[in-house]
Amino acid sequence: MLFNSYSFIFAFLPLTLLGYFLLGGRREGWYANAWLALASLFFYGYWDMRFLPLLVGSILVNYFLGGMIIRAREKAAGEKKAGRLWFAAGLVFNLGLLCWFKYMDFLIRNVDRLTGLDFPLLHIMLPLGISFFTITQLVYLIGIYFYNEGKGERDFVSYALFVSFFPHLLAGPILYHKPMMKQLKDVRLKVPRAENFARGLALFTVGLTKKVIIADAFIGPVAAGFNSAESLTALDAWVLAGAYAIQLFFDFSGYSDMAVGAAKMLNIDIPLNFRAPFRAGSLSDFWSRWHMSLTMTIMSYIYTPLVRLRGKVTLGWSIFSTVVTMVIIGLWHGAGGNYAVFGLLQGLGLSVNQIWKRWHLPMPKVLGHVLTLAFVAASCVLFRAENLTQAMQVYRAMLGLGGEVSHPLMYLPAALWVPAAAVLLIAFCPESNELIGKHFRPNLRWALALAVLFVFSVLHFTQVTAFLYFQF
C-alpha cells in the first residue's frame, strides 16, 4: 500500500488510528499494540501477499534467537561470550535471507562472468522492505549480544510491532529497539493528543506534496533523458543529473516526512532521515544530513568497529575503513555494479575530504558547497542508470564527449515552475521537520495553507507512483 493513495489516506490510516486509540486503555495498551501490529502486517501484505510469510517468519526467528541469547546470558551470569552460537545463527539467518533474495542473481551473474560457466539465473523477486526489516533485526540482535539490551522487553506483540511498524517498514527510517519499546509500553501514549495529531498531519501533508507535486513531475523528463543517454551533450547531462538528484531528494524525503508524520499521529516518535542535505558544505557534512538513520547505523556497526580493529587509528586505515563502509552502503542499496561503484566513489570522495581536513587546507564556503552538490548530482547518476554502460554514457557526456545538439529543457518538467520551486525550497525554506517542529501553529492560516496543499496533492493522484527507495 502506498502512502500516496486513496486507500491509505481515506481508509487505512483513519481506521488504524481509530482502532489504536479505542483499544488504548485495555490491558495496559496490549490490545492497541496488537491492533497496530495486525494493521502493519495488512499494510505489508496489501502490496503482495506472497511476501507476508517471509516477514512473519523473519520476525518469529529473530524473536526466538533474541530470547535464546538472553537466556544463555542469564545462565552464564552475564558471561560476554554466552549465546555466541545463537548470535552467529542470527547473523547467518539474516544475512543469508538478504543474500538469497537480493544478491543471489548478482552473485551468479558475476561467477558466470569470472569463470566462463553458465549457471542459470534464478530471477528471484525482491521482497519490498527486506533491507529495512532485516537490518532492523540485525541491530536488535547486536544490541542484545554486545550491549545486554532487551532483557526485560520480551513481549512478542511489541516486538512484532517494532519490526513491522508500517510507517518505516518499506523504506525506513531504521528503528532501534530500545526507544521504540519504551514508547510502545507507555500507556499514556495510547490516548489521542491533539497537538501530535496536528503536527503529524501537517508533516504528512508536506511530505505528500513533496512526492506528488514535485518529485513525480520529474519522472517523465528524467526517464527520457536516461533513455537517450548516448546523445546527451555536456549541458544536457548536467541538467539531467541535477534533475534526478532533485527528484530523488523530494521523493525520499517526502516518504520520510509522511512516515514520521503518520507515526506522530500515533504519538510515536521515529528517527528523522533528512536535515537539509543540499545545504552541506562538504561530502562528510552531506552524509550527516542524508538518510541519517542509515548513516548512523552503518557508522556505528560497521565503520567504528572496523576502525577499532587497529589499536592506533592512522589516516591510511581510516581511509580504508571509509571506502569499505561506503561500498557496503552502495551494495546495501542494490545488487549491481553501479551500486558498488556509487559506494566506491562516495568512499573516495570522503577520503579526499578527510585528507583535506587533516592537512588544514582552506576551502571557500561557496566553492565547497558547489563542489559537494556537483559530486552528489554526478554520483546519483549511478542510482538511476539501468546499468554501468548507461551511466558511462552520461559521464562521457558530462565531459563533453557526447552529442552535439543540446536540449537541456527537455529533461525538466513541462511546468518549469516545479524545478524553480524545488530549487527555492532547497535553498531558502526551512527543512520540513524544522518547519513543522518550530514554526507550525495550529491556527486558521496554517489550516488553510495545509488544506490547499492536501487537496492539490490528492487531485494529482491520477497517476499514483511508487517511491524510488522501494527499489533499494
Secondary structure, 3 states (H helix, E strand, C coil): CCCCCHHHHHHHHHHHHHHHHHCCCHHHHHHHHHHHHHHHHHHHHHHCHHHHHHHHHHHHHHHHHHHHHHHHHHHCCCCCCCCHHHHHHHHHHHHHHHHHHHHHHHHHHHHHHHHCCCCCCCCCCCCCCHHHHHHHHHHHHHHHHHHCCCCCCCCHHHHHHHHHCHHHHCCCCCCCHHHHHHHHHCHHHHCCCHHHHHHHHHHHHHHHHHHHHHHHHHHHHHHHHHHCHHHCCHHHHHHHHHHHHHHHHHHHHHHHHHHHHHHHHCCCCCCCCCCCHHHCCCHHHHHCCCCHHHHHHHHHHHHHHHHCCCCCCCHHHHHHHHHHHHHHHHHHHCCCHHHHHHHHHHHHHHHHHHHHHHCCCCCCHHHHHHHHHHHHHHHHHHHHCCCHHHHHHHHHHHCCCCCCCCCHHHHCCCCCHHHHHHHHHHHHCCCHHHHHHHHCCCCHHHHHHHHHHHHHHHCCHHHCCCCHHHHC
